[in-house]
Amino acid sequence: MSDGVVGTDRLYFCEVLWVCGSLASRLSVDAVVALVRANVYPLYPLVGGGIERTRDLDGFSWTAASFMKLSDRRGREDTQMANETVGTASLTGTRKDTRIGLFIPCYIDAFFPQVGIATLELLEKLGCSVEYPLEQTCCGQPMANSGFQEDSAATEAHFVECFKDFEIVVGPSGSCVHHVRVHLDALDEAPAVRKVRESTRELVEFLHDKLKVAELPWAEFRHKVGLHDSCSAIRGLGHARPSELGYEPYFSKTRELLKKVRGLELIEIDRRDECCGFGGSFCVTDEAVSAKMGYDRVNDFYRHGVEYIASADMSCLLHMKGVIDRLKLPMKVVHVAQILNGGPL
């Protein structure tokens, strides 16, 4: 990969995720996570620029250790966690009588569990009854995006089986939710498949459109933040008005939510909705272009004095974190869920 970004390791990383995704419906959660650890963890100083490994693991899977405790809460008011700040948020829409299935994408599960936990805590602070299906694995996006639709069929079927009984499915990833809603096509359109596709929502759109959150009294983040809206979030899910539609009034659902966080300074950059260059398998098939796009995107934030790059897509942040760490820039990345929940874990 150009400019010193290691293409071989990025390729291997994507291949392992593809294999794990294709096996997800046939292996246990522990087996899939163990496979990722054995093949990807030795590389992660090079992949994503140095992902912090979760240290408080208990057994094979962080999911079994962390989310089993969290999912047991099922939104009960008498089980407030120690790091939760007491406060009342103004909201309408979904309440505790609606069963919400929490969809945590496989790469967040394996590398960024703090984002999944922040998502759960945030939804429960907002009064939602949340359950986490422990057998969930991958949504099938890695295989489908690479043109291997048949290989994603079993994984997609397993995803539907995990979430078919929930009224709403919420996940903190624009690209994964976009795949479920728009491209879950390897299966016949049975009623269960249609229900899951239609009921799956990305976290930001769920908070903005469904809950209509008016305030977040516990949220404080006194930093200069630059917002990165992923291509999937903007053009696939309608998070914001894309720049090519400049004749239409501007809106941004993510910005509206971040404006409710005390102390947060939202920094404007030159190219508001430019792609970061990740693009899933694109970073393998067009690695030089992907790397250059990543450098350009990160530099736009850096020259404007941004301290944190925030996004609703951790995959984009992983790509930009690799650039930041390689250039040794004084910036960090953070998922929107972590900010809205009261700051990074």
C-alpha positions as CSV (number, residue, x, y, z in Angstrom):
1,M,0.0,0.0,0.0
2,S,1.3,3.4,-0.8
3,D,3.0,5.8,1.7
4,G,4.0,3.0,4.0
5,V,0.6,1.6,4.7
6,V,0.9,-2.2,4.7
7,G,-1.3,-3.6,1.9
8,T,-0.4,-7.3,2.6
9,D,-1.6,-7.1,6.2
10,R,-4.8,-5.2,5.2
11,L,-5.5,-7.8,2.6
12,Y,-5.1,-10.6,5.1
13,F,-7.2,-8.8,7.7
14,C,-10.1,-8.5,5.2
15,E,-9.7,-12.2,4.1
16,V,-9.9,-13.3,7.7
17,L,-13.1,-11.2,8.3
18,W,-14.5,-12.7,5.1
19,V,-13.8,-16.3,6.3
20,C,-15.2,-15.6,9.8
21,G,-18.3,-14.1,8.3
22,S,-18.9,-17.1,5.9
23,L,-18.4,-19.5,8.8
24,A,-20.5,-17.5,11.3
25,S,-23.6,-19.5,10.9
26,R,-21.8,-22.8,11.3
27,L,-19.5,-22.0,14.2
28,S,-20.2,-20.9,17.8
29,V,-19.6,-17.3,18.8
30,D,-16.6,-18.4,20.8
31,A,-15.1,-20.3,17.9
32,V,-15.5,-17.3,15.5
33,V,-13.9,-14.9,18.0
34,A,-11.1,-17.3,18.7
35,L,-10.4,-17.6,14.9
36,V,-10.3,-13.8,14.6
37,R,-7.9,-13.5,17.6
38,A,-5.6,-16.3,16.3
39,N,-5.3,-14.8,12.9
40,V,-5.8,-11.0,13.2
41,Y,-4.6,-10.0,16.7
42,P,-0.9,-10.7,15.8
43,L,-1.3,-8.2,13.0
44,Y,-3.2,-5.4,14.7
45,P,-0.3,-3.1,15.3
46,L,-0.3,-2.8,11.5
47,V,-4.1,-3.1,10.9
48,G,-6.0,0.1,11.8
49,G,-2.8,1.7,13.2
50,G,-2.8,-0.1,16.6
51,I,-6.2,-1.2,18.0
52,E,-6.3,-1.4,21.7
53,R,-7.0,-5.0,22.8
54,T,-9.6,-5.5,25.5
55,R,-7.8,-6.6,28.6
56,D,-10.7,-7.6,30.9
57,L,-11.6,-10.7,29.1
58,D,-13.2,-13.6,30.9
59,G,-13.0,-16.8,28.8
60,F,-13.0,-17.1,25.0
61,S,-15.3,-14.3,24.1
62,W,-15.6,-10.7,25.5
63,T,-19.2,-11.0,24.4
64,A,-20.0,-13.7,26.8
65,A,-18.2,-11.8,29.6
66,S,-19.5,-8.3,29.0
67,F,-22.8,-8.5,27.1
68,M,-24.2,-11.4,29.0
69,K,-24.2,-9.2,32.1
70,L,-25.6,-6.2,30.2
71,S,-28.2,-8.1,28.2
72,D,-29.6,-9.6,31.4
73,R,-30.7,-6.2,32.5
74,R,-33.3,-5.9,29.7
75,G,-33.8,-2.2,30.5
76,R,-34.7,-2.6,34.2
77,E,-34.6,0.6,36.2
78,D,-33.2,-1.1,39.3
79,T,-29.9,-2.1,37.7
80,Q,-28.3,1.2,36.9
81,M,-24.6,0.7,36.2
82,A,-22.0,2.5,38.3
83,N,-20.7,4.8,35.6
84,E,-24.2,6.0,34.6
85,T,-25.1,9.5,35.4
86,V,-28.6,10.0,36.7
87,G,-30.7,12.2,34.6
88,T,-33.9,12.4,32.6
89,A,-33.9,12.7,28.8
90,S,-36.8,14.2,26.9
91,L,-38.0,11.8,24.3
92,T,-41.0,10.5,22.5
93,G,-41.6,7.3,20.6
94,T,-40.3,3.9,21.6
95,R,-40.6,3.1,25.3
96,K,-39.9,0.1,27.5
97,D,-42.8,-1.9,26.1
98,T,-40.9,-2.2,22.8
99,R,-38.4,-5.0,22.5
100,I,-35.2,-3.7,20.9
101,G,-32.7,-6.2,19.6
102,L,-29.1,-4.8,19.9
103,F,-27.1,-5.6,16.7
104,I,-23.3,-5.2,17.3
105,P,-21.3,-5.8,14.1
106,C,-18.6,-8.5,14.2
107,Y,-15.7,-6.1,13.9
108,I,-17.0,-3.9,16.8
109,D,-17.5,-7.1,18.8
110,A,-13.9,-8.2,18.1
111,F,-12.0,-4.9,18.3
112,F,-14.1,-2.1,19.7
113,P,-16.4,-3.7,22.4
114,Q,-16.5,-0.3,24.3
115,V,-18.6,1.0,21.4
116,G,-21.1,-1.8,21.8
117,I,-21.3,-1.3,25.5
118,A,-21.7,2.5,25.1
119,T,-24.6,1.9,22.6
120,L,-26.4,-0.4,25.1
121,E,-25.9,2.0,28.0
122,L,-27.1,4.9,26.0
123,L,-30.3,3.2,24.9
124,E,-31.1,2.1,28.4
125,K,-30.5,5.6,29.8
126,L,-33.1,6.8,27.2
127,G,-35.6,4.3,28.7
128,C,-35.4,1.6,26.1
129,S,-35.8,-2.1,26.8
130,V,-32.8,-3.7,25.1
131,E,-31.8,-7.3,24.6
132,Y,-28.6,-8.6,23.1
133,P,-28.9,-12.0,21.3
134,L,-25.7,-13.7,22.2
135,E,-25.6,-16.0,19.1
136,Q,-25.4,-13.1,16.6
137,T,-22.3,-13.0,14.5
138,C,-21.9,-11.2,11.1
139,C,-24.6,-9.6,8.9
140,G,-22.9,-10.9,5.7
141,Q,-21.7,-7.6,4.3
142,P,-18.0,-8.6,3.8
143,M,-18.9,-11.4,1.4
144,A,-21.8,-9.6,-0.4
145,N,-19.7,-6.4,-1.0
146,S,-16.9,-8.5,-2.5
147,G,-19.4,-10.0,-5.0
148,F,-19.8,-13.4,-3.3
149,Q,-23.5,-13.2,-2.6
150,E,-24.0,-16.9,-2.3
151,D,-21.4,-17.1,0.4
152,S,-23.3,-14.6,2.5
153,A,-26.6,-16.6,2.4
154,A,-26.1,-18.8,5.5
155,T,-24.8,-15.8,7.5
156,E,-27.7,-13.7,6.5
157,A,-30.1,-16.5,7.4
158,H,-28.5,-16.8,10.8
159,F,-28.8,-13.0,11.3
160,V,-32.5,-13.1,10.5
161,E,-33.0,-16.0,12.9
162,C,-31.3,-14.0,15.7
163,F,-33.4,-10.9,15.2
164,K,-36.8,-12.0,13.8
165,D,-38.7,-11.8,17.1
166,F,-37.7,-8.2,17.9
167,E,-39.9,-5.2,17.0
168,I,-36.9,-3.0,16.3
169,V,-33.2,-3.9,15.7
170,V,-30.7,-1.1,16.4
171,G,-27.0,-1.2,15.5
172,P,-24.1,1.4,15.8
173,S,-22.9,1.0,12.2
174,G,-24.2,2.8,9.1
175,S,-22.6,0.4,6.6
176,C,-23.8,-2.8,8.3
177,V,-27.4,-1.5,8.8
178,H,-27.4,-0.3,5.2
179,H,-26.5,-3.8,4.1
180,V,-29.3,-5.3,6.2
181,R,-31.9,-2.9,5.0
182,V,-31.0,-2.6,1.4
183,H,-28.8,-5.5,0.3
184,L,-29.9,-8.6,2.3
185,D,-30.7,-10.2,-1.0
186,A,-29.0,-13.7,-0.7
187,L,-32.2,-15.0,0.9
188,D,-35.7,-15.4,-0.4
189,E,-38.0,-12.5,0.7
190,A,-39.8,-14.5,3.3
191,P,-42.0,-12.6,5.9
192,A,-39.2,-13.0,8.6
193,V,-36.6,-11.6,6.2
194,R,-38.8,-8.6,5.2
195,K,-39.6,-7.9,8.9
196,V,-35.9,-7.8,9.9
197,R,-34.9,-5.6,6.9
198,E,-37.7,-3.2,7.6
199,S,-37.2,-3.0,11.3
200,T,-33.4,-2.5,11.4
201,R,-32.3,1.0,12.3
202,E,-28.9,2.6,12.7
203,L,-28.3,4.2,16.1
204,V,-28.3,7.9,15.0
205,E,-31.4,7.6,12.9
206,F,-33.1,5.7,15.7
207,L,-32.3,8.4,18.2
208,H,-33.2,11.2,15.9
209,D,-36.2,9.9,14.0
210,K,-37.8,7.4,16.4
211,L,-37.0,8.5,19.9
212,K,-36.7,12.2,18.9
213,V,-34.3,12.9,21.7
214,A,-34.5,16.5,22.9
215,E,-31.7,16.5,25.5
216,L,-28.9,14.3,26.9
217,P,-28.4,15.7,30.5
218,W,-25.5,13.3,31.3
219,A,-23.5,14.0,28.1
220,E,-20.5,16.3,28.4
221,F,-17.5,16.2,26.0
222,R,-15.2,19.3,26.2
223,H,-13.2,18.8,23.0
224,K,-12.9,20.0,19.5
225,V,-14.7,17.4,17.4
226,G,-14.8,16.9,13.6
227,L,-17.7,14.9,12.2
228,H,-17.2,12.2,9.6
229,D,-20.4,11.0,8.0
230,S,-19.8,7.8,6.1
231,C,-20.9,7.3,2.6
232,S,-23.4,4.6,3.6
233,A,-24.8,6.9,6.3
234,I,-25.3,9.9,4.1
235,R,-26.4,8.4,0.8
236,G,-27.8,5.1,2.0
237,L,-29.5,6.0,5.3
238,G,-30.1,9.7,4.9
239,H,-28.1,10.9,7.9
240,A,-27.3,14.2,6.2
241,R,-27.9,16.1,2.9
242,P,-25.1,15.0,0.5
243,S,-23.0,17.8,-1.0
244,E,-24.1,17.0,-4.6
245,L,-27.6,18.0,-3.6
246,G,-26.6,21.5,-2.7
247,Y,-29.8,23.1,-3.9
248,E,-31.7,21.4,-1.1
249,P,-31.8,22.7,2.5
250,Y,-28.9,21.3,4.6
251,F,-29.6,18.9,7.5
252,S,-27.5,16.5,9.6
253,K,-29.1,14.2,12.1
254,T,-25.7,13.4,13.8
255,R,-24.9,17.1,14.2
256,E,-28.3,17.7,15.8
257,L,-27.5,15.1,18.4
258,L,-23.9,16.2,19.0
259,K,-25.2,19.8,19.6
260,K,-27.0,18.5,22.7
261,V,-23.6,17.5,24.3
262,R,-22.3,20.1,26.8
263,G,-18.9,21.5,26.0
264,L,-18.5,19.9,22.6
265,E,-17.2,22.2,19.9
266,L,-18.1,21.0,16.5
267,I,-15.4,22.1,14.0
268,E,-16.2,22.7,10.4
269,I,-13.8,21.3,7.8
270,D,-13.4,22.0,4.1
271,R,-15.0,18.9,2.6
272,R,-17.9,17.9,4.8
273,D,-18.9,14.6,3.3
274,E,-15.8,13.4,1.5
275,C,-15.1,9.7,1.6
276,C,-12.3,8.5,3.9
277,G,-11.2,5.8,1.4
278,F,-12.0,2.7,3.4
279,G,-14.9,1.3,1.5
280,G,-14.5,-2.3,2.8
281,S,-12.9,-4.4,0.1
282,F,-12.1,-1.2,-1.9
283,C,-9.1,-0.7,0.4
284,V,-7.7,-4.0,-0.9
285,T,-8.6,-3.8,-4.6
286,D,-7.5,-0.1,-4.8
287,E,-5.1,0.2,-2.0
288,A,-3.1,3.2,-3.3
289,V,-6.2,5.2,-3.9
290,S,-7.7,4.2,-0.6
291,A,-4.5,5.2,1.3
292,K,-4.3,8.6,-0.4
293,M,-8.0,9.3,0.3
294,G,-7.4,8.4,3.9
295,Y,-4.5,10.8,4.2
296,D,-6.4,13.6,2.5
297,R,-9.4,13.1,4.8
298,V,-7.4,13.0,8.0
299,N,-5.4,16.1,6.9
300,D,-8.6,18.1,6.5
301,F,-9.5,17.4,10.1
302,Y,-5.9,18.0,11.3
303,R,-5.4,21.4,9.7
304,H,-8.6,22.7,11.3
305,G,-7.4,21.8,14.9
306,V,-9.7,18.8,15.5
307,E,-8.9,16.8,18.6
308,Y,-11.4,13.9,18.0
309,I,-12.8,12.6,14.7
310,A,-16.3,11.3,15.5
311,S,-18.4,9.1,13.3
312,A,-21.3,6.6,13.4
313,D,-19.2,4.1,11.5
314,M,-16.3,2.5,13.3
315,S,-14.9,1.0,10.1
316,C,-14.2,4.5,8.7
317,L,-12.6,5.4,12.1
318,L,-10.4,2.3,12.0
319,H,-9.1,3.4,8.6
320,M,-8.4,7.0,9.7
321,K,-6.9,5.8,12.9
322,G,-4.3,3.9,10.9
323,V,-3.4,7.1,9.1
324,I,-3.3,9.1,12.4
325,D,-1.1,6.6,14.1
326,R,1.3,6.2,11.2
327,L,1.7,10.0,11.0
328,K,1.8,10.3,14.8
329,L,-0.8,13.1,14.7
330,P,-2.2,14.5,18.0
331,M,-5.8,13.3,17.2
332,K,-8.0,10.5,18.3
333,V,-11.1,8.8,16.9
334,V,-14.4,8.2,18.8
335,H,-17.8,6.7,17.9
336,V,-20.8,8.9,18.3
337,A,-22.3,6.5,20.7
338,Q,-19.4,7.0,23.2
339,I,-19.9,10.8,23.1
340,L,-23.7,10.7,23.5
341,N,-23.2,8.2,26.4
342,G,-21.0,10.7,28.2
343,G,-17.6,10.2,26.7
344,P,-15.2,7.4,25.6
345,L,-14.9,4.4,27.9
